[in-house]
Amino acid sequence: MKTRIDVLDYNAQARQYNPDVISPEEFLEPIKTSTNVVAPGFPEMVLQLFGFTVRQMDALFASYNMPPGGTW
């Protein structure tokens, strides 16, 4: 249970920080998965997202148990 709370606390901080990133060169705070790890391929900065392929995005979504395309 403690690990889950730690992940939720960590992700809450990341969710507060990331929306304030305004420059593509700024670093993102990674969002951890439910298993308390950063998803493979999580971008270090916004700029990297612009170069992601659909396959890379879908793999990232899958790490968070989201369907392809990232919609529920």
All heavy atoms as TSV, in Angstrom:
chain	resi	resn	atom	element	x	y	z
A	1	MET	N	N	0.826	-1.195	0.000
A	1	MET	CA	C	0.000	0.000	0.000
A	1	MET	C	C	0.872	1.263	0.000
A	1	MET	O	O	0.558	2.222	-0.680
A	1	MET	CB	C	-0.924	-0.041	1.222
A	1	MET	CG	C	-1.839	1.131	1.322
A	1	MET	SD	S	-3.106	1.040	0.062
A	1	MET	CE	C	-4.300	2.100	0.729
A	2	LYS	N	N	1.959	1.241	0.759
A	2	LYS	CA	C	2.826	2.409	0.835
A	2	LYS	C	C	3.371	2.780	-0.545
A	2	LYS	O	O	3.419	3.951	-0.906
A	2	LYS	CB	C	3.968	2.174	1.810
A	2	LYS	CG	C	4.870	3.388	1.969
A	2	LYS	CD	C	5.898	3.150	3.026
A	2	LYS	CE	C	6.869	4.260	3.227
A	2	LYS	NZ	N	6.895	5.397	2.410
A	3	THR	N	N	3.763	1.783	-1.350
A	3	THR	CA	C	4.295	2.060	-2.679
A	3	THR	C	C	3.262	2.788	-3.523
A	3	THR	O	O	3.578	3.752	-4.207
A	3	THR	CB	C	4.734	0.763	-3.374
A	3	THR	OG1	O	5.761	0.166	-2.585
A	3	THR	CG2	C	5.256	1.032	-4.760
A	4	ARG	N	N	2.020	2.348	-3.464
A	4	ARG	CA	C	0.965	2.995	-4.247
A	4	ARG	C	C	0.785	4.450	-3.812
A	4	ARG	O	O	0.635	5.338	-4.641
A	4	ARG	CB	C	-0.347	2.222	-4.111
A	4	ARG	CG	C	-1.482	2.842	-4.895
A	4	ARG	CD	C	-2.560	1.832	-5.187
A	4	ARG	NE	N	-3.754	2.435	-5.697
A	4	ARG	CZ	C	-3.908	2.938	-6.911
A	4	ARG	NH1	N	-2.915	2.916	-7.747
A	4	ARG	NH2	N	-5.055	3.451	-7.291
A	5	ILE	N	N	0.825	4.688	-2.520
A	5	ILE	CA	C	0.695	6.061	-2.023
A	5	ILE	C	C	1.884	6.896	-2.464
A	5	ILE	O	O	1.733	8.041	-2.879
A	5	ILE	CB	C	0.530	6.065	-0.486
A	5	ILE	CG1	C	-0.824	5.467	-0.120
A	5	ILE	CG2	C	0.667	7.480	0.070
A	5	ILE	CD1	C	-1.021	5.217	1.353
A	6	ASP	N	N	3.080	6.305	-2.414
A	6	ASP	CA	C	4.275	7.021	-2.865
A	6	ASP	C	C	4.154	7.415	-4.336
A	6	ASP	O	O	4.509	8.526	-4.719
A	6	ASP	CB	C	5.534	6.168	-2.668
A	6	ASP	CG	C	5.895	5.996	-1.201
A	6	ASP	OD1	O	5.418	6.788	-0.364
A	6	ASP	OD2	O	6.654	5.053	-0.903
A	7	VAL	N	N	3.668	6.493	-5.163
A	7	VAL	CA	C	3.494	6.771	-6.592
A	7	VAL	C	C	2.472	7.883	-6.785
A	7	VAL	O	O	2.692	8.810	-7.566
A	7	VAL	CB	C	3.066	5.501	-7.369
A	7	VAL	CG1	C	2.641	5.842	-8.787
A	7	VAL	CG2	C	4.188	4.482	-7.388
A	8	LEU	N	N	1.363	7.814	-6.072
A	8	LEU	CA	C	0.329	8.838	-6.207
A	8	LEU	C	C	0.857	10.207	-5.785
A	8	LEU	O	O	0.591	11.214	-6.439
A	8	LEU	CB	C	-0.905	8.462	-5.386
A	8	LEU	CG	C	-1.689	7.247	-5.882
A	8	LEU	CD1	C	-2.798	6.896	-4.904
A	8	LEU	CD2	C	-2.241	7.476	-7.266
A	9	ASP	N	N	1.622	10.248	-4.694
A	9	ASP	CA	C	2.205	11.518	-4.246
A	9	ASP	C	C	3.191	12.050	-5.273
A	9	ASP	O	O	3.182	13.237	-5.609
A	9	ASP	CB	C	2.915	11.346	-2.895
A	9	ASP	CG	C	1.954	11.213	-1.729
A	9	ASP	OD1	O	0.753	11.509	-1.890
A	9	ASP	OD2	O	2.415	10.805	-0.647
A	10	TYR	N	N	4.052	11.182	-5.769
A	10	TYR	CA	C	5.045	11.586	-6.762
A	10	TYR	C	C	4.352	12.104	-8.021
A	10	TYR	O	O	4.695	13.155	-8.553
A	10	TYR	CB	C	5.948	10.400	-7.095
A	10	TYR	CG	C	6.969	10.717	-8.153
A	10	TYR	CD1	C	8.201	11.238	-7.813
A	10	TYR	CD2	C	6.683	10.510	-9.500
A	10	TYR	CE1	C	9.136	11.550	-8.779
A	10	TYR	CE2	C	7.606	10.824	-10.472
A	10	TYR	CZ	C	8.826	11.338	-10.111
A	10	TYR	OH	O	9.745	11.646	-11.084
A	11	ASN	N	N	3.364	11.356	-8.502
A	11	ASN	CA	C	2.664	11.753	-9.725
A	11	ASN	C	C	1.861	13.032	-9.531
A	11	ASN	O	O	1.732	13.827	-10.464
A	11	ASN	CB	C	1.776	10.617	-10.226
A	11	ASN	CG	C	2.580	9.522	-10.874
A	11	ASN	OD1	O	3.756	9.686	-11.174
A	11	ASN	ND2	N	1.962	8.367	-11.081
A	12	ALA	N	N	1.337	13.255	-8.344
A	12	ALA	CA	C	0.614	14.498	-8.083
A	12	ALA	C	C	1.556	15.691	-8.234
A	12	ALA	O	O	1.182	16.717	-8.814
A	12	ALA	CB	C	-0.008	14.469	-6.689
A	13	GLN	N	N	2.771	15.550	-7.735
A	13	GLN	CA	C	3.753	16.625	-7.872
A	13	GLN	C	C	4.113	16.840	-9.340
A	13	GLN	O	O	4.227	17.972	-9.799
A	13	GLN	CB	C	5.004	16.308	-7.063
A	13	GLN	CG	C	4.771	16.377	-5.576
A	13	GLN	CD	C	5.990	15.945	-4.781
A	13	GLN	OE1	O	7.023	15.589	-5.327
A	13	GLN	NE2	N	5.868	15.985	-3.476
A	14	ALA	N	N	4.284	15.742	-10.076
A	14	ALA	CA	C	4.617	15.849	-11.501
A	14	ALA	C	C	3.478	16.515	-12.269
A	14	ALA	O	O	3.713	17.333	-13.167
A	14	ALA	CB	C	4.920	14.466	-12.073
A	15	ARG	N	N	2.255	16.175	-11.924
A	15	ARG	CA	C	1.103	16.776	-12.608
A	15	ARG	C	C	0.966	18.269	-12.306
A	15	ARG	O	O	0.428	19.020	-13.103
A	15	ARG	CB	C	-0.179	16.029	-12.236
A	15	ARG	CG	C	-0.277	14.690	-12.908
A	15	ARG	CD	C	-1.653	14.063	-12.717
A	15	ARG	NE	N	-1.645	12.722	-13.218
A	15	ARG	CZ	C	-1.512	11.625	-12.464
A	15	ARG	NH1	N	-1.398	11.736	-11.162
A	15	ARG	NH2	N	-1.513	10.434	-13.008
A	16	GLN	N	N	1.449	18.682	-11.162
A	16	GLN	CA	C	1.448	20.111	-10.849
A	16	GLN	C	C	2.554	20.831	-11.609
A	16	GLN	O	O	2.367	21.950	-12.064
A	16	GLN	CB	C	1.657	20.338	-9.353
A	16	GLN	CG	C	0.410	20.213	-8.541
A	16	GLN	CD	C	0.673	20.610	-7.107
A	16	GLN	OE1	O	1.602	20.132	-6.471
A	16	GLN	NE2	N	-0.160	21.486	-6.597
A	17	TYR	N	N	3.694	20.207	-11.746
A	17	TYR	CA	C	4.849	20.829	-12.382
A	17	TYR	C	C	4.721	20.887	-13.908
A	17	TYR	O	O	4.979	21.916	-14.516
A	17	TYR	CB	C	6.126	20.075	-12.003
A	17	TYR	CG	C	7.336	20.520	-12.765
A	17	TYR	CD1	C	8.023	21.676	-12.407
A	17	TYR	CD2	C	7.794	19.797	-13.876
A	17	TYR	CE1	C	9.132	22.102	-13.129
A	17	TYR	CE2	C	8.898	20.218	-14.597
A	17	TYR	CZ	C	9.559	21.370	-14.221
A	17	TYR	OH	O	10.647	21.784	-14.934
A	18	ASN	N	N	4.369	19.779	-14.536
A	18	ASN	CA	C	4.410	19.676	-15.997
A	18	ASN	C	C	3.542	20.685	-16.753
A	18	ASN	O	O	3.970	21.168	-17.799
A	18	ASN	CB	C	4.095	18.252	-16.438
A	18	ASN	CG	C	5.235	17.299	-16.133
A	18	ASN	OD1	O	6.385	17.711	-15.951
A	18	ASN	ND2	N	4.936	16.018	-16.063
A	19	PRO	N	N	2.360	21.033	-16.280
A	19	PRO	CA	C	1.586	22.034	-17.035
A	19	PRO	C	C	2.257	23.411	-17.102
A	19	PRO	O	O	1.951	24.213	-17.976
A	19	PRO	CB	C	0.258	22.119	-16.275
A	19	PRO	CG	C	0.133	20.815	-15.596
A	19	PRO	CD	C	1.551	20.431	-15.225
A	20	ASP	N	N	3.175	23.680	-16.189
A	20	ASP	CA	C	3.867	24.964	-16.184
A	20	ASP	C	C	5.065	25.000	-17.118
A	20	ASP	O	O	5.696	26.044	-17.278
A	20	ASP	CB	C	4.319	25.324	-14.763
A	20	ASP	CG	C	3.134	25.615	-13.850
A	20	ASP	OD1	O	2.079	26.039	-14.364
A	20	ASP	OD2	O	3.267	25.411	-12.635
A	21	VAL	N	N	5.390	23.869	-17.728
A	21	VAL	CA	C	6.500	23.824	-18.681
A	21	VAL	C	C	6.054	24.558	-19.936
A	21	VAL	O	O	5.064	24.184	-20.562
A	21	VAL	CB	C	6.892	22.367	-19.004
A	21	VAL	CG1	C	7.901	22.311	-20.117
A	21	VAL	CG2	C	7.432	21.683	-17.762
A	22	ILE	N	N	6.768	25.630	-20.285
A	22	ILE	CA	C	6.347	26.429	-21.432
A	22	ILE	C	C	7.326	26.374	-22.600
A	22	ILE	O	O	6.971	26.676	-23.722
A	22	ILE	CB	C	6.087	27.895	-21.028
A	22	ILE	CG1	C	7.322	28.499	-20.387
A	22	ILE	CG2	C	4.881	27.999	-20.116
A	22	ILE	CD1	C	7.216	29.987	-20.116
A	23	SER	N	N	8.538	25.969	-22.334
A	23	SER	CA	C	9.536	25.897	-23.387
A	23	SER	C	C	9.743	24.441	-23.799
A	23	SER	O	O	9.822	23.566	-22.939
A	23	SER	CB	C	10.866	26.474	-22.886
A	23	SER	OG	O	11.900	26.189	-23.812
A	24	PRO	N	N	9.839	24.163	-25.097
A	24	PRO	CA	C	10.074	22.792	-25.543
A	24	PRO	C	C	11.373	22.193	-24.990
A	24	PRO	O	O	11.501	20.992	-24.911
A	24	PRO	CB	C	10.146	22.901	-27.060
A	24	PRO	CG	C	9.423	24.159	-27.396
A	24	PRO	CD	C	9.648	25.078	-26.226
A	25	GLU	N	N	12.301	23.058	-24.572
A	25	GLU	CA	C	13.576	22.562	-24.054
A	25	GLU	C	C	13.566	22.334	-22.550
A	25	GLU	O	O	14.553	21.880	-21.981
A	25	GLU	CB	C	14.718	23.531	-24.405
A	25	GLU	CG	C	15.061	23.558	-25.875
A	25	GLU	CD	C	14.184	24.525	-26.660
A	25	GLU	OE1	O	13.546	25.400	-26.048
A	25	GLU	OE2	O	14.131	24.398	-27.890
A	26	GLU	N	N	12.460	22.643	-21.895
A	26	GLU	CA	C	12.373	22.420	-20.449
A	26	GLU	C	C	12.158	20.940	-20.167
A	26	GLU	O	O	11.511	20.228	-20.929
A	26	GLU	CB	C	11.223	23.208	-19.838
A	26	GLU	CG	C	11.511	24.676	-19.683
A	26	GLU	CD	C	10.405	25.370	-18.929
A	26	GLU	OE1	O	10.341	25.237	-17.701
A	26	GLU	OE2	O	9.608	26.046	-19.608
A	27	PHE	N	N	12.682	20.512	-19.044
A	27	PHE	CA	C	12.539	19.115	-18.661
A	27	PHE	C	C	11.166	18.854	-18.057
A	27	PHE	O	O	10.602	19.704	-17.373
A	27	PHE	CB	C	13.626	18.718	-17.659
A	27	PHE	CG	C	14.966	18.567	-18.306
A	27	PHE	CD1	C	15.861	19.619	-18.338
A	27	PHE	CD2	C	15.327	17.373	-18.922
A	27	PHE	CE1	C	17.100	19.491	-18.951
A	27	PHE	CE2	C	16.554	17.236	-19.540
A	27	PHE	CZ	C	17.442	18.295	-19.555
A	28	LEU	N	N	10.652	17.668	-18.343
A	28	LEU	CA	C	9.398	17.211	-17.767
A	28	LEU	C	C	9.694	16.376	-16.526
A	28	LEU	O	O	10.725	15.721	-16.438
A	28	LEU	CB	C	8.644	16.326	-18.768
A	28	LEU	CG	C	8.119	17.007	-20.011
A	28	LEU	CD1	C	7.646	15.969	-21.008
A	28	LEU	CD2	C	6.991	17.952	-19.646
A	29	GLU	N	N	8.769	16.398	-15.606
A	29	GLU	CA	C	8.836	15.498	-14.454
A	29	GLU	C	C	8.117	14.229	-14.891
A	29	GLU	O	O	6.948	14.273	-15.259
A	29	GLU	CB	C	8.136	16.139	-13.258
A	29	GLU	CG	C	8.365	15.443	-11.969
A	29	GLU	CD	C	9.803	15.532	-11.494
A	29	GLU	OE1	O	10.448	16.580	-11.654
A	29	GLU	OE2	O	10.284	14.526	-10.962
A	30	PRO	N	N	8.802	13.091	-14.907
A	30	PRO	CA	C	8.150	11.881	-15.399
A	30	PRO	C	C	6.992	11.424	-14.508
A	30	PRO	O	O	7.011	11.654	-13.305
A	30	PRO	CB	C	9.269	10.839	-15.412
A	30	PRO	CG	C	10.344	11.383	-14.566
A	30	PRO	CD	C	10.169	12.865	-14.494
A	31	ILE	N	N	6.023	10.816	-15.141
A	31	ILE	CA	C	4.892	10.218	-14.437
A	31	ILE	C	C	5.201	8.740	-14.276
A	31	ILE	O	O	5.519	8.053	-15.251
A	31	ILE	CB	C	3.584	10.392	-15.244
A	31	ILE	CG1	C	3.309	11.864	-15.559
A	31	ILE	CG2	C	2.416	9.741	-14.534
A	31	ILE	CD1	C	2.935	12.714	-14.390
A	32	LYS	N	N	5.124	8.242	-13.059
A	32	LYS	CA	C	5.408	6.826	-12.816
A	32	LYS	C	C	4.188	5.968	-13.121
A	32	LYS	O	O	3.047	6.425	-13.018
A	32	LYS	CB	C	5.864	6.617	-11.376
A	32	LYS	CG	C	7.215	7.242	-11.094
A	32	LYS	CD	C	7.696	6.903	-9.714
A	32	LYS	CE	C	9.094	7.476	-9.491
A	32	LYS	NZ	N	9.584	7.154	-8.132
A	33	THR	N	N	4.460	4.727	-13.477
A	33	THR	CA	C	3.387	3.766	-13.736
A	33	THR	C	C	2.875	3.219	-12.407
A	33	THR	O	O	3.428	3.521	-11.346
A	33	THR	CB	C	3.890	2.600	-14.599
A	33	THR	OG1	O	4.832	1.851	-13.835
A	33	THR	CG2	C	4.516	3.084	-15.900
A	34	SER	N	N	1.860	2.394	-12.464
A	34	SER	CA	C	1.308	1.796	-11.246
A	34	SER	C	C	2.300	0.866	-10.561
A	34	SER	O	O	2.112	0.497	-9.406
A	34	SER	CB	C	0.013	1.046	-11.567
A	34	SER	OG	O	0.276	0.017	-12.494
A	35	THR	N	N	3.374	0.488	-11.263
A	35	THR	CA	C	4.395	-0.371	-10.651
A	35	THR	C	C	5.580	0.448	-10.131
A	35	THR	O	O	6.639	-0.103	-9.849
A	35	THR	CB	C	4.884	-1.444	-11.650
A	35	THR	OG1	O	5.380	-0.801	-12.824
A	35	THR	CG2	C	3.767	-2.398	-12.011
A	36	ASN	N	N	5.417	1.759	-10.032
A	36	ASN	CA	C	6.408	2.668	-9.450
A	36	ASN	C	C	7.681	2.807	-10.282
A	36	ASN	O	O	8.766	2.973	-9.741
A	36	ASN	CB	C	6.747	2.250	-8.013
A	36	ASN	CG	C	7.421	3.348	-7.233
A	36	ASN	OD1	O	7.228	4.535	-7.516
A	36	ASN	ND2	N	8.220	2.984	-6.257
A	37	VAL	N	N	7.542	2.741	-11.580
A	37	VAL	CA	C	8.689	2.965	-12.468
A	37	VAL	C	C	8.306	4.010	-13.510
A	37	VAL	O	O	7.130	4.210	-13.805
A	37	VAL	CB	C	9.155	1.668	-13.186
A	37	VAL	CG1	C	9.627	0.624	-12.183
A	37	VAL	CG2	C	8.069	1.093	-14.061
A	38	VAL	N	N	9.310	4.660	-14.045
A	38	VAL	CA	C	9.075	5.581	-15.158
A	38	VAL	C	C	8.940	4.733	-16.415
A	38	VAL	O	O	9.737	3.824	-16.654
A	38	VAL	CB	C	10.240	6.582	-15.292
A	38	VAL	CG1	C	10.050	7.458	-16.517
A	38	VAL	CG2	C	10.344	7.434	-14.036
A	39	ALA	N	N	7.930	5.001	-17.198
A	39	ALA	CA	C	7.682	4.222	-18.420
A	39	ALA	C	C	8.869	4.321	-19.363
A	39	ALA	O	O	9.436	5.404	-19.539
A	39	ALA	CB	C	6.427	4.728	-19.120
A	40	PRO	N	N	9.246	3.192	-19.975
A	40	PRO	CA	C	10.312	3.245	-20.973
A	40	PRO	C	C	9.926	4.214	-22.089
A	40	PRO	O	O	8.787	4.214	-22.553
A	40	PRO	CB	C	10.385	1.819	-21.506
A	40	PRO	CG	C	9.658	0.975	-20.519
A	40	PRO	CD	C	8.683	1.868	-19.832
A	41	GLY	N	N	10.836	5.065	-22.457
A	41	GLY	CA	C	10.568	6.015	-23.528
A	41	GLY	C	C	9.899	7.293	-23.081
A	41	GLY	O	O	9.573	8.142	-23.916
A	42	PHE	N	N	9.673	7.468	-21.754
A	42	PHE	CA	C	9.068	8.713	-21.303
A	42	PHE	C	C	10.003	9.863	-21.680
A	42	PHE	O	O	11.188	9.820	-21.399
A	42	PHE	CB	C	8.834	8.712	-19.791
A	42	PHE	CG	C	7.964	9.845	-19.327
A	42	PHE	CD1	C	6.603	9.661	-19.197
A	42	PHE	CD2	C	8.493	11.096	-19.054
A	42	PHE	CE1	C	5.783	10.710	-18.796
A	42	PHE	CE2	C	7.692	12.148	-18.654
A	42	PHE	CZ	C	6.328	11.955	-18.520
A	43	PRO	N	N	9.486	10.886	-22.357
A	43	PRO	CA	C	10.357	11.970	-22.833
A	43	PRO	C	C	10.919	12.795	-21.687
A	43	PRO	O	O	10.231	13.046	-20.701
A	43	PRO	CB	C	9.431	12.807	-23.703
A	43	PRO	CG	C	8.074	12.552	-23.144
A	43	PRO	CD	C	8.088	11.129	-22.672
A	44	GLU	N	N	12.161	13.199	-21.848
A	44	GLU	CA	C	12.772	14.056	-20.835
A	44	GLU	C	C	12.285	15.495	-20.961
A	44	GLU	O	O	12.248	16.218	-19.974
A	44	GLU	CB	C	14.293	14.033	-20.961
A	44	GLU	CG	C	14.907	12.723	-20.557
A	44	GLU	CD	C	16.424	12.759	-20.608
A	44	GLU	OE1	O	17.007	13.808	-20.955
A	44	GLU	OE2	O	17.026	11.732	-20.299
A	45	MET	N	N	11.939	15.886	-22.186
A	45	MET	CA	C	11.457	17.250	-22.394
A	45	MET	C	C	10.372	17.257	-23.470
A	45	MET	O	O	10.243	16.315	-24.253
A	45	MET	CB	C	12.601	18.196	-22.733
A	45	MET	CG	C	13.433	17.810	-23.921
A	45	MET	SD	S	14.839	18.924	-24.212
A	45	MET	CE	C	15.928	18.480	-22.876
A	46	VAL	N	N	9.601	18.324	-23.483
A	46	VAL	CA	C	8.476	18.457	-24.422
A	46	VAL	C	C	8.931	18.285	-25.863
A	46	VAL	O	O	8.252	17.638	-26.674
A	46	VAL	CB	C	7.775	19.816	-24.219
A	46	VAL	CG1	C	6.687	20.025	-25.258
A	46	VAL	CG2	C	7.209	19.926	-22.822
A	47	LEU	N	N	10.071	18.834	-26.189
A	47	LEU	CA	C	10.587	18.790	-27.557
A	47	LEU	C	C	10.629	17.360	-28.104
A	47	LEU	O	O	10.349	17.130	-29.272
A	47	LEU	CB	C	11.982	19.414	-27.605
A	47	LEU	CG	C	12.631	19.548	-28.978
A	47	LEU	CD1	C	11.795	20.461	-29.869
A	47	LEU	CD2	C	14.031	20.110	-28.833
A	48	GLN	N	N	10.930	16.403	-27.262
A	48	GLN	CA	C	10.998	15.012	-27.713
A	48	GLN	C	C	9.636	14.481	-28.158
A	48	GLN	O	O	9.565	13.613	-29.022
A	48	GLN	CB	C	11.578	14.132	-26.613
A	48	GLN	CG	C	13.032	14.427	-26.340
A	48	GLN	CD	C	13.547	13.692	-25.123
A	48	GLN	OE1	O	12.920	13.701	-24.078
A	48	GLN	NE2	N	14.687	13.045	-25.289
A	49	LEU	N	N	8.584	14.985	-27.569
A	49	LEU	CA	C	7.248	14.523	-27.954
A	49	LEU	C	C	6.930	14.823	-29.407
A	49	LEU	O	O	6.228	14.062	-30.071
A	49	LEU	CB	C	6.181	15.161	-27.060
A	49	LEU	CG	C	6.076	14.623	-25.649
A	49	LEU	CD1	C	5.150	15.502	-24.831
A	49	LEU	CD2	C	5.596	13.184	-25.664
A	50	PHE	N	N	7.457	15.924	-29.909
A	50	PHE	CA	C	7.184	16.305	-31.294
A	50	PHE	C	C	7.742	15.291	-32.290
A	50	PHE	O	O	7.249	15.186	-33.406
A	50	PHE	CB	C	7.744	17.697	-31.595
A	50	PHE	CG	C	7.111	18.790	-30.795
A	50	PHE	CD1	C	7.890	19.640	-30.035
A	50	PHE	CD2	C	5.734	18.976	-30.779
A	50	PHE	CE1	C	7.317	20.659	-29.291
A	50	PHE	CE2	C	5.148	19.983	-30.036
A	50	PHE	CZ	C	5.939	20.832	-29.285
A	51	GLY	N	N	8.766	14.565	-31.890
A	51	GLY	CA	C	9.371	13.579	-32.778
A	51	GLY	C	C	8.849	12.168	-32.598
A	51	GLY	O	O	9.280	11.250	-33.285
A	52	PHE	N	N	7.920	11.961	-31.667
A	52	PHE	CA	C	7.402	10.619	-31.412
A	52	PHE	C	C	6.556	10.133	-32.583
A	52	PHE	O	O	5.758	10.889	-33.145
A	52	PHE	CB	C	6.532	10.610	-30.156
A	52	PHE	CG	C	7.275	10.335	-28.873
A	52	PHE	CD1	C	8.591	10.706	-28.706
A	52	PHE	CD2	C	6.647	9.712	-27.822
A	52	PHE	CE1	C	9.267	10.468	-27.530
A	52	PHE	CE2	C	7.305	9.466	-26.635
A	52	PHE	CZ	C	8.619	9.842	-26.492
A	53	THR	N	N	6.708	8.872	-32.898
A	53	THR	CA	C	5.842	8.236	-33.885
A	53	THR	C	C	4.578	7.759	-33.171
A	53	THR	O	O	4.519	7.715	-31.934
A	53	THR	CB	C	6.538	7.025	-34.526
A	53	THR	OG1	O	6.759	6.041	-33.510
A	53	THR	CG2	C	7.857	7.418	-35.181
A	54	VAL	N	N	3.597	7.382	-33.944
A	54	VAL	CA	C	2.365	6.831	-33.366
A	54	VAL	C	C	2.703	5.584	-32.557
A	54	VAL	O	O	2.177	5.393	-31.456
A	54	VAL	CB	C	1.337	6.513	-34.479
A	54	VAL	CG1	C	0.162	5.741	-33.918
A	54	VAL	CG2	C	0.879	7.793	-35.155
A	55	ARG	N	N	3.590	4.778	-33.061
A	55	ARG	CA	C	3.978	3.550	-32.355
A	55	ARG	C	C	4.615	3.876	-30.998
A	55	ARG	O	O	4.327	3.227	-29.990
A	55	ARG	CB	C	4.942	2.728	-33.198
A	55	ARG	CG	C	5.312	1.406	-32.570
A	55	ARG	CD	C	6.079	0.555	-33.511
A	55	ARG	NE	N	5.091	0.057	-34.476
A	55	ARG	CZ	C	5.361	-0.720	-35.495
A	55	ARG	NH1	N	6.587	-1.112	-35.717
A	55	ARG	NH2	N	4.420	-1.125	-36.305
A	56	GLN	N	N	5.468	4.892	-30.960
A	56	GLN	CA	C	6.098	5.287	-29.700
A	56	GLN	C	C	5.060	5.826	-28.711
A	56	GLN	O	O	5.120	5.527	-27.522
A	56	GLN	CB	C	7.175	6.346	-29.946
A	56	GLN	CG	C	8.425	5.806	-30.586
A	56	GLN	CD	C	9.372	6.923	-30.979
A	56	GLN	OE1	O	9.011	7.821	-31.737
A	56	GLN	NE2	N	10.585	6.872	-30.455
A	57	MET	N	N	4.134	6.619	-29.215
A	57	MET	CA	C	3.083	7.145	-28.338
A	57	MET	C	C	2.204	6.018	-27.808
A	57	MET	O	O	1.882	5.987	-26.621
A	57	MET	CB	C	2.216	8.172	-29.082
A	57	MET	CG	C	2.892	9.500	-29.331
A	57	MET	SD	S	3.484	10.361	-27.856
A	57	MET	CE	C	1.991	10.630	-26.948
A	58	ASP	N	N	1.832	5.093	-28.674
A	58	ASP	CA	C	0.998	3.973	-28.233
A	58	ASP	C	C	1.726	3.119	-27.199
A	58	ASP	O	O	1.112	2.629	-26.244
A	58	ASP	CB	C	0.551	3.126	-29.425
A	58	ASP	CG	C	-0.552	3.809	-30.225
A	58	ASP	OD1	O	-1.145	4.788	-29.724
A	58	ASP	OD2	O	-0.811	3.355	-31.363
A	59	ALA	N	N	3.034	2.940	-27.356
A	59	ALA	CA	C	3.815	2.181	-26.374
A	59	ALA	C	C	3.826	2.916	-25.033
A	59	ALA	O	O	3.711	2.292	-23.965
A	59	ALA	CB	C	5.236	1.956	-26.873
A	60	LEU	N	N	3.941	4.224	-25.077
A	60	LEU	CA	C	3.906	5.016	-23.855
A	60	LEU	C	C	2.527	4.908	-23.196
A	60	LEU	O	O	2.421	4.687	-21.990
A	60	LEU	CB	C	4.245	6.472	-24.178
A	60	LEU	CG	C	4.517	7.389	-23.003
A	60	LEU	CD1	C	5.676	6.899	-22.152
A	60	LEU	CD2	C	4.803	8.794	-23.507
A	61	PHE	N	N	1.476	5.026	-23.999
A	61	PHE	CA	C	0.120	4.876	-23.462
A	61	PHE	C	C	-0.065	3.500	-22.826
A	61	PHE	O	O	-0.661	3.375	-21.759
A	61	PHE	CB	C	-0.942	5.081	-24.551
A	61	PHE	CG	C	-1.015	6.475	-25.080
A	61	PHE	CD1	C	-1.235	6.704	-26.430
A	61	PHE	CD2	C	-0.880	7.578	-24.255
A	61	PHE	CE1	C	-1.322	7.992	-26.929
A	61	PHE	CE2	C	-0.965	8.873	-24.743
A	61	PHE	CZ	C	-1.191	9.081	-26.097
A	62	ALA	N	N	0.434	2.464	-23.471
A	62	ALA	CA	C	0.300	1.101	-22.950
A	62	ALA	C	C	0.972	0.965	-21.588
A	62	ALA	O	O	0.496	0.212	-20.732
A	62	ALA	CB	C	0.875	0.095	-23.943
A	63	SER	N	N	2.071	1.683	-21.377
A	63	SER	CA	C	2.757	1.639	-20.085
A	63	SER	C	C	1.863	2.123	-18.953
A	63	SER	O	O	2.048	1.756	-17.799
A	63	SER	CB	C	4.017	2.506	-20.113
A	63	SER	OG	O	4.941	2.003	-21.036
A	64	TYR	N	N	0.896	2.969	-19.304
A	64	TYR	CA	C	-0.032	3.512	-18.311
A	64	TYR	C	C	-1.411	2.853	-18.414
A	64	TYR	O	O	-2.402	3.399	-17.922
A	64	TYR	CB	C	-0.147	5.026	-18.477
A	64	TYR	CG	C	1.168	5.710	-18.213
A	64	TYR	CD1	C	1.976	6.131	-19.273
A	64	TYR	CD2	C	1.638	5.884	-16.923
A	64	TYR	CE1	C	3.204	6.730	-19.036
A	64	TYR	CE2	C	2.862	6.476	-16.678
A	64	TYR	CZ	C	3.638	6.889	-17.736
A	64	TYR	OH	O	4.856	7.479	-17.502
A	65	ASN	N	N	-1.459	1.695	-19.047
A	65	ASN	CA	C	-2.707	0.936	-19.211
A	65	ASN	C	C	-3.776	1.738	-19.938
A	65	ASN	O	O	-4.967	1.629	-19.649
A	65	ASN	CB	C	-3.232	0.446	-17.850
A	65	ASN	CG	C	-2.256	-0.466	-17.185
A	65	ASN	OD1	O	-1.689	-1.362	-17.811
A	65	ASN	ND2	N	-2.025	-0.255	-15.902
A	66	MET	N	N	-3.333	2.549	-20.881
A	66	MET	CA	C	-4.257	3.311	-21.716
A	66	MET	C	C	-4.325	2.666	-23.096
A	66	MET	O	O	-3.352	2.072	-23.546
A	66	MET	CB	C	-3.783	4.755	-21.841
A	66	MET	CG	C	-3.762	5.522	-20.531
A	66	MET	SD	S	-3.024	7.161	-20.696
A	66	MET	CE	C	-4.258	7.985	-21.673
A	67	PRO	N	N	-5.457	2.782	-23.767
A	67	PRO	CA	C	-5.567	2.206	-25.108
A	67	PRO	C	C	-4.767	3.010	-26.127
A	67	PRO	O	O	-4.391	4.163	-25.872
A	67	PRO	CB	C	-7.068	2.295	-25.396
A	67	PRO	CG	C	-7.541	3.424	-24.571
A	67	PRO	CD	C	-6.690	3.429	-23.324
A	68	PRO	N	N	-4.486	2.422	-27.284
A	68	PRO	CA	C	-3.801	3.159	-28.348
A	68	PRO	C	C	-4.543	4.471	-28.627
A	68	PRO	O	O	-5.774	4.523	-28.593
A	68	PRO	CB	C	-3.871	2.226	-29.550
A	68	PRO	CG	C	-4.016	0.870	-28.952
A	68	PRO	CD	C	-4.827	1.066	-27.684
A	69	GLY	N	N	-3.793	5.508	-28.864
A	69	GLY	CA	C	-4.394	6.814	-29.096
A	69	GLY	C	C	-4.599	7.601	-27.810
A	69	GLY	O	O	-4.877	8.783	-27.839
A	70	GLY	N	N	-4.495	6.924	-26.682
A	70	GLY	CA	C	-4.566	7.596	-25.395
A	70	GLY	C	C	-5.939	8.002	-24.919
A	70	GLY	O	O	-6.062	8.728	-23.954
A	71	THR	N	N	-6.989	7.547	-25.586
A	71	THR	CA	C	-8.340	7.897	-25.146
A	71	THR	C	C	-8.920	6.745	-24.350
A	71	THR	O	O	-8.520	5.597	-24.492
A	71	THR	CB	C	-9.246	8.217	-26.348
A	71	THR	OG1	O	-9.300	7.070	-27.194
A	71	THR	CG2	C	-8.742	9.417	-27.116
A	72	TRP	N	N	-9.886	7.063	-23.530
A	72	TRP	CA	C	-10.520	6.022	-22.711
A	72	TRP	C	C	-11.741	5.498	-23.386
A	72	TRP	O	O	-12.492	6.007	-24.009
A	72	TRP	CB	C	-10.891	6.565	-21.331
A	72	TRP	CG	C	-9.686	6.888	-20.549
A	72	TRP	CD1	C	-9.159	8.124	-20.354
A	72	TRP	CD2	C	-8.813	5.988	-19.901
A	72	TRP	NE1	N	-8.025	8.040	-19.595
A	72	TRP	CE2	C	-7.779	6.753	-19.313
A	72	TRP	CE3	C	-8.779	4.610	-19.751
A	72	TRP	CZ2	C	-6.755	6.175	-18.572
A	72	TRP	CZ3	C	-7.742	4.053	-19.022
A	72	TRP	CH2	C	-6.751	4.831	-18.448
